[in-house]
Amino acid sequence: MSVSSEQSIEQTPESVNQTNWWAIFAMMLGVASLISAELLPVSLLTQMAQELNISTGVAGQMISTTAALAMFSGLVVPSLLKNSDRRTLILGFSSLLILSCFVTASATSFWFLLLARVLLGVAIGGFWAILTAVTMKLVPAHRVASAFSIIFSGVSLALVAAAPLGSFLGDKFGWRIVFIAVGAMAILVLLLQWITLPSVASEGQTHNNGMRKILARPGIKLAFIAMLLSFTGNQMLYIYMRPYMETYLNFNIEQVSISWVLFGIASFMGATFAGVLAQRALKQIMVGMPVAMVIVALALLGGPHYPMLAYLLIACWGFFGAVLPIIWSTWITRALPDAAESAGGLYSASLQIAAIVGASFSGTFIDHLGIRSNMWATGAVMAVTTLLTLHSLRQKRID
């Protein structure tokens, strides 16, 4: 569908009769660029700390800073700019990403580095907050889940490519060149977004209702708590997957690499097929997913005795981690179609809170009780998620 930048889209999802696949593709690349920039320091942390003459622990604060600013941005920025064209905001967030990459590449001190991560955090949070509402305006209602599958495949792409490529290129050319390269690619993404994205009006009703009012609707508060817990449980296991492989499974570097490849392939498959699953059996998948994650988390305890099974279970976690955000984004479009931006702000905040809480919660368990405790804790979190999801769906019926 060809749409000029001046054309304003104010339809509901039901009134959209064509799909702007080029715009969906541009949004996917935007997601991939943002997540790549967020993840790159994980594989470049030691180099960055050494060159800037700071400790690894201090350098790691830029990761938590990004998450904190993303949480704040997702909750606040869309409301502060409630009258702005959402196309303009998407382009603005992509521009902040580019600026962040180049400021990072030229940083001569930790404070410049922190400034760059603040800019990136604002971009990530704001982008996630309006992503669902914008997507609903680009596709017919029956294709929303498929559109999310394409967009969230950008997350899988970043997970698979950012860390290994960043590490390889950083060792070969230096970490500054890596960020320059990401910034250059982000410029191309910005151009594609400028060409393909139509004007998208903000949701006036979103800001009249506000987040407090949508949380007061039947079943919604419980559903958002379940969403937060599901993201937290996923992060608890994902963040400490490598220590699990190295210290619990005693995997060598080749086995660790194989595990991550399988994880990445499964993640991509999850993002690819989640749209079909969400479209055909959303409620069943919402309940079945955390149940399956409980089983996998506990089954991972037997990994040392069954290495081949461990490979399969690690891949399953990659699949589940890719499906979760698509399932919950689709739920928002069905349960809160009139307040997608407010819901999107809560969704964005949930992602960032989950990353922060998941890391600290699991880290505490692992430090005091060992790596096994993280499997039990993750299983418990996902079990509670199942119960809350069931209860919320009973209170809030969705089609």
C-alpha positions as CSV (number, residue, x, y, z in Angstrom):
1,M,0.0,0.0,0.0
2,S,1.5,3.4,-1.0
3,V,0.7,6.1,1.5
4,S,2.2,9.6,1.4
5,S,3.7,11.1,4.5
6,E,1.0,13.8,4.6
7,Q,-1.9,11.3,4.7
8,S,-3.4,10.9,8.2
9,I,-4.7,7.5,9.3
10,E,-7.4,7.7,11.9
11,Q,-9.2,4.4,11.2
12,T,-9.8,1.7,13.8
13,P,-8.2,-1.6,13.0
14,E,-11.5,-2.9,11.7
15,S,-11.6,-0.2,9.1
16,V,-8.2,-0.8,7.7
17,N,-8.6,-2.9,4.6
18,Q,-5.0,-3.0,3.3
19,T,-1.7,-3.9,4.9
20,N,1.3,-1.7,4.6
21,W,3.9,-4.4,4.6
22,W,6.8,-2.1,3.8
23,A,5.9,0.0,6.9
24,I,5.8,-3.2,9.0
25,F,9.2,-4.2,7.6
26,A,10.6,-0.8,8.5
27,M,9.2,-1.1,12.0
28,M,10.9,-4.6,12.3
29,L,14.2,-3.1,11.3
30,G,13.7,-0.3,13.8
31,V,13.2,-2.9,16.6
32,A,16.3,-4.8,15.4
33,S,18.4,-1.6,15.5
34,L,17.2,-0.6,18.9
35,I,17.7,-4.0,20.5
36,S,21.1,-4.4,18.8
37,A,22.3,-1.0,20.2
38,E,21.0,-2.0,23.7
39,L,22.7,-5.4,23.7
40,L,26.1,-4.5,22.1
41,P,27.7,-3.4,25.4
42,V,27.2,-6.9,26.8
43,S,29.8,-8.3,24.3
44,L,32.0,-5.1,24.3
45,L,31.9,-4.3,28.0
46,T,35.5,-5.2,28.8
47,Q,37.0,-3.3,25.9
48,M,34.9,-0.2,26.6
49,A,35.9,-0.2,30.3
50,Q,39.6,-0.6,29.6
51,E,39.7,2.2,27.0
52,L,37.7,4.6,29.2
53,N,39.7,3.7,32.3
54,I,36.7,2.6,34.4
55,S,35.8,-0.6,36.1
56,T,33.7,-3.3,34.4
57,G,31.1,-2.8,37.2
58,V,30.9,0.9,36.5
59,A,30.7,0.3,32.8
60,G,27.8,-2.1,33.4
61,Q,25.7,0.7,34.9
62,M,25.1,2.0,31.4
63,I,23.0,-1.1,30.7
64,S,20.8,-0.6,33.8
65,T,20.6,3.2,32.9
66,T,19.2,2.3,29.5
67,A,16.6,0.1,31.1
68,A,15.6,2.7,33.7
69,L,15.2,5.5,31.1
70,A,13.3,3.1,28.8
71,M,10.9,2.4,31.6
72,F,10.4,6.1,32.3
73,S,10.1,7.0,28.6
74,G,7.5,4.4,27.9
75,L,5.3,5.6,30.7
76,V,5.7,9.4,30.2
77,V,6.8,10.4,26.7
78,P,3.7,9.4,24.7
79,S,1.5,11.3,27.1
80,L,3.7,14.4,27.0
81,L,3.6,14.3,23.2
82,K,0.0,13.3,23.1
83,N,-0.9,15.6,20.2
84,S,2.1,14.6,18.0
85,D,1.8,12.5,14.9
86,R,3.0,9.0,15.8
87,R,5.0,8.8,12.5
88,T,7.0,11.9,13.7
89,L,7.6,10.2,17.0
90,I,8.9,7.0,15.4
91,L,11.2,9.0,13.2
92,G,12.3,11.0,16.3
93,F,13.1,7.8,18.3
94,S,15.1,6.4,15.4
95,S,17.0,9.7,15.2
96,L,17.8,9.4,18.9
97,L,19.1,5.9,18.3
98,I,21.5,7.2,15.6
99,L,22.6,10.1,17.8
100,S,23.2,7.7,20.7
101,C,25.4,5.4,18.5
102,F,27.6,8.3,17.4
103,V,27.9,9.8,20.8
104,T,28.9,6.4,22.2
105,A,31.5,6.0,19.4
106,S,33.0,9.3,20.2
107,A,32.8,9.1,24.0
108,T,36.0,10.1,25.9
109,S,34.6,9.6,29.4
110,F,32.0,7.6,31.3
111,W,29.6,10.6,31.5
112,F,29.5,10.9,27.7
113,L,28.8,7.2,27.5
114,L,26.0,7.6,30.1
115,L,24.5,10.4,28.0
116,A,24.4,8.2,25.0
117,R,22.6,5.5,26.9
118,V,20.1,8.0,28.3
119,L,19.2,8.9,24.7
120,L,18.9,5.3,23.7
121,G,16.7,4.5,26.7
122,V,14.3,7.3,25.8
123,A,14.2,5.9,22.2
124,I,13.6,2.3,23.3
125,G,10.9,3.1,25.8
126,G,9.0,5.5,23.6
127,F,9.2,3.2,20.5
128,W,7.8,0.2,22.5
129,A,5.1,2.3,24.0
130,I,3.5,3.4,20.7
131,L,4.4,0.3,18.7
132,T,1.2,-1.6,19.3
133,A,-1.1,1.4,18.6
134,V,0.8,2.2,15.4
135,T,0.8,-1.4,14.2
136,M,-3.0,-1.5,14.7
137,K,-3.3,1.4,12.2
138,L,-1.2,-0.2,9.5
139,V,-3.0,-3.6,9.2
140,P,-6.5,-5.0,9.2
141,A,-7.6,-6.5,12.6
142,H,-7.2,-10.1,11.3
143,R,-3.6,-9.5,10.4
144,V,-2.4,-7.7,13.6
145,A,-0.9,-10.9,15.0
146,S,0.9,-11.7,11.8
147,A,2.3,-8.1,11.7
148,F,3.6,-8.5,15.3
149,S,5.3,-11.7,14.2
150,I,7.2,-9.8,11.6
151,I,8.0,-6.9,13.8
152,F,9.2,-9.0,16.7
153,S,11.4,-11.1,14.5
154,G,13.6,-8.0,14.7
155,V,14.2,-8.9,18.4
156,S,15.2,-12.4,17.4
157,L,17.5,-11.0,14.7
158,A,19.2,-8.7,17.3
159,L,19.5,-11.6,19.8
160,V,21.2,-13.8,17.2
161,A,23.4,-11.2,15.6
162,A,24.2,-8.4,18.0
163,A,26.4,-10.1,20.6
164,P,28.4,-12.5,18.4
165,L,28.9,-10.0,15.6
166,G,29.6,-7.2,18.1
167,S,32.2,-9.3,19.8
168,F,33.9,-10.4,16.6
169,L,34.0,-6.9,15.0
170,G,35.0,-5.3,18.2
171,D,38.0,-7.6,18.5
172,K,38.9,-6.9,14.9
173,F,38.2,-3.2,14.5
174,G,37.5,-1.8,18.0
175,W,34.3,-1.2,19.8
176,R,33.9,2.4,18.4
177,I,33.7,1.1,14.9
178,V,31.0,-1.3,15.9
179,F,28.8,1.5,17.2
180,I,29.5,3.6,14.1
181,A,28.4,0.7,11.9
182,V,25.2,0.3,13.9
183,G,24.6,4.1,13.6
184,A,25.1,3.9,9.8
185,M,22.6,1.1,9.5
186,A,20.2,3.0,11.7
187,I,20.3,5.9,9.2
188,L,19.2,3.5,6.4
189,V,16.4,2.3,8.6
190,L,15.3,5.9,9.3
191,L,15.2,6.6,5.6
192,L,13.0,3.5,5.0
193,Q,10.7,4.6,7.8
194,W,10.5,8.1,6.4
195,I,9.5,6.7,3.0
196,T,7.0,4.0,4.1
197,L,5.4,5.1,7.3
198,P,2.1,7.1,6.9
199,S,0.9,9.7,9.3
200,V,-0.7,8.2,12.3
201,A,-2.9,10.2,14.6
202,S,-2.6,9.9,18.3
203,E,-5.3,8.3,20.4
204,G,-7.3,11.0,22.1
205,Q,-9.2,8.6,24.2
206,T,-6.0,7.0,25.5
207,H,-5.0,10.2,27.3
208,N,-8.6,10.9,28.5
209,N,-8.7,7.4,30.1
210,G,-5.2,7.2,31.3
211,M,-3.3,4.2,32.7
212,R,-5.1,4.2,36.0
213,K,-8.5,3.9,34.4
214,I,-7.6,1.0,32.1
215,L,-6.1,-0.8,35.1
216,A,-9.5,-0.4,36.8
217,R,-11.2,-2.4,34.1
218,P,-12.2,-6.0,35.0
219,G,-9.2,-8.4,34.8
220,I,-6.8,-5.8,33.3
221,K,-4.7,-5.2,36.4
222,L,-4.2,-8.9,37.0
223,A,-3.3,-9.4,33.3
224,F,-0.6,-6.8,33.4
225,I,0.8,-8.3,36.6
226,A,0.8,-11.7,34.8
227,M,2.5,-10.0,31.8
228,L,5.2,-8.5,34.0
229,L,5.8,-11.8,35.8
230,S,6.0,-13.7,32.5
231,F,8.6,-11.3,31.2
232,T,10.5,-11.5,34.5
233,G,10.5,-15.3,34.5
234,N,11.8,-15.3,31.0
235,Q,14.6,-12.9,31.8
236,M,15.6,-14.8,35.0
237,L,16.6,-17.8,33.0
238,Y,17.8,-16.0,29.8
239,I,20.2,-13.6,31.5
240,Y,21.9,-16.4,33.4
241,M,21.8,-19.0,30.6
242,R,25.5,-19.0,29.9
243,P,26.5,-19.5,33.6
244,Y,24.0,-22.4,33.6
245,M,25.6,-23.9,30.6
246,E,29.2,-23.4,31.8
247,T,28.9,-24.2,35.6
248,Y,26.0,-26.5,35.8
249,L,26.1,-28.4,32.5
250,N,29.9,-28.1,32.2
251,F,29.6,-27.3,28.5
252,N,32.8,-26.3,26.7
253,I,32.9,-23.3,24.4
254,E,31.8,-25.4,21.3
255,Q,28.8,-26.7,23.2
256,V,27.9,-23.2,24.5
257,S,28.1,-21.9,20.9
258,I,25.9,-24.7,19.6
259,S,23.4,-24.0,22.4
260,W,23.2,-20.3,21.4
261,V,22.8,-21.2,17.8
262,L,19.9,-23.5,18.6
263,F,18.5,-20.8,20.9
264,G,18.6,-18.2,18.1
265,I,17.0,-20.5,15.5
266,A,14.2,-21.4,17.9
267,S,13.7,-17.8,18.8
268,F,13.3,-16.9,15.2
269,M,10.9,-19.7,14.7
270,G,8.9,-18.5,17.7
271,A,8.6,-15.0,16.3
272,T,7.6,-16.5,12.9
273,F,4.8,-18.7,14.1
274,A,3.6,-16.8,17.1
275,G,1.2,-14.7,14.9
276,V,-0.6,-17.8,13.7
277,L,-0.8,-19.2,17.2
278,A,-2.1,-15.9,18.6
279,Q,-4.7,-15.6,15.8
280,R,-6.1,-19.1,16.2
281,A,-5.9,-19.7,20.0
282,L,-4.8,-16.7,21.9
283,K,-6.3,-17.5,25.3
284,Q,-5.1,-21.1,25.2
285,I,-1.6,-20.0,24.3
286,M,-1.6,-17.3,27.0
287,V,-2.3,-20.0,29.6
288,G,-0.3,-22.8,28.0
289,M,2.9,-20.8,27.5
290,P,3.7,-20.3,31.2
291,V,2.8,-23.9,32.0
292,A,5.2,-25.1,29.4
293,M,7.9,-22.7,30.8
294,V,7.4,-24.2,34.2
295,I,8.0,-27.7,32.8
296,V,11.1,-26.6,30.8
297,A,12.6,-24.6,33.8
298,L,12.4,-27.7,36.1
299,A,13.5,-30.1,33.3
300,L,16.7,-28.1,32.9
301,L,17.7,-29.4,36.4
302,G,18.3,-32.7,34.8
303,G,20.5,-31.3,32.1
304,P,23.9,-32.7,33.3
305,H,22.5,-36.2,33.0
306,Y,21.0,-35.7,29.5
307,P,23.1,-33.2,27.5
308,M,21.0,-33.7,24.3
309,L,17.9,-33.0,26.2
310,A,19.5,-29.8,27.5
311,Y,20.1,-28.6,24.0
312,L,16.4,-29.1,23.2
313,L,15.3,-27.4,26.4
314,I,17.5,-24.4,25.8
315,A,16.0,-24.1,22.3
316,C,12.5,-24.3,23.8
317,W,13.3,-21.4,26.0
318,G,14.4,-19.4,23.0
319,F,11.1,-20.2,21.3
320,F,9.0,-19.2,24.4
321,G,10.9,-16.0,24.9
322,A,10.1,-14.9,21.3
323,V,6.4,-15.9,21.6
324,L,5.7,-14.1,24.9
325,P,5.9,-10.4,23.7
326,I,3.8,-11.2,20.6
327,I,1.1,-13.0,22.5
328,W,0.8,-10.1,25.0
329,S,0.9,-7.5,22.3
330,T,-1.9,-9.3,20.5
331,W,-3.8,-9.5,23.8
332,I,-3.6,-5.7,24.1
333,T,-5.1,-5.2,20.7
334,R,-8.1,-7.4,21.6
335,A,-8.6,-6.5,25.2
336,L,-7.8,-2.7,25.0
337,P,-8.3,-1.6,21.4
338,D,-9.5,1.8,22.5
339,A,-6.5,2.4,24.8
340,A,-3.6,0.8,23.0
341,E,-1.1,3.6,23.7
342,S,-1.7,3.7,27.5
343,A,-1.5,-0.1,27.4
344,G,1.6,0.1,25.3
345,G,3.2,2.4,27.9
346,L,2.6,-0.2,30.6
347,Y,3.8,-3.0,28.2
348,S,7.0,-1.0,27.6
349,A,7.6,-0.5,31.3
350,S,6.9,-4.2,32.0
351,L,9.7,-5.2,29.6
352,Q,12.2,-2.9,31.3
353,I,11.2,-3.8,34.9
354,A,11.4,-7.4,34.0
355,A,15.0,-7.0,32.8
356,I,16.0,-5.2,36.0
357,V,14.1,-7.3,38.5
358,G,14.9,-10.6,36.7
359,A,18.6,-9.9,36.8
360,S,18.8,-8.9,40.4
361,F,16.3,-11.5,41.7
362,S,18.1,-14.4,40.0
363,G,21.5,-13.0,40.8
364,T,20.6,-13.0,44.5
365,F,19.4,-16.6,44.3
366,I,22.4,-17.8,42.4
367,D,24.9,-16.1,44.7
368,H,23.4,-17.5,47.8
369,L,21.9,-20.8,46.8
370,G,23.6,-21.8,43.5
371,I,22.5,-22.0,39.9
372,R,19.9,-24.8,40.6
373,S,17.9,-22.4,42.7
374,N,17.3,-20.2,39.6
375,M,15.5,-23.0,37.9
376,W,13.2,-23.5,40.9
377,A,12.6,-19.7,41.2
378,T,11.8,-19.3,37.5
379,G,9.4,-22.2,37.7
380,A,7.6,-20.7,40.6
381,V,7.3,-17.3,38.9
382,M,5.8,-18.9,35.8
383,A,3.4,-21.0,37.9
384,V,2.1,-17.8,39.5
385,T,1.9,-16.2,36.1
386,T,-0.4,-19.1,35.0
387,L,-2.8,-18.7,37.9
388,L,-3.0,-14.9,37.4
389,T,-3.5,-15.3,33.6
390,L,-6.4,-17.7,34.2
391,H,-8.0,-15.5,36.7
392,S,-7.7,-12.4,34.6
393,L,-9.2,-14.1,31.5
394,R,-12.2,-15.1,33.6
395,Q,-12.7,-11.5,34.6
396,K,-12.0,-10.0,31.2
397,R,-13.5,-12.0,28.2
398,I,-11.8,-11.4,24.9
399,D,-12.7,-12.7,21.4
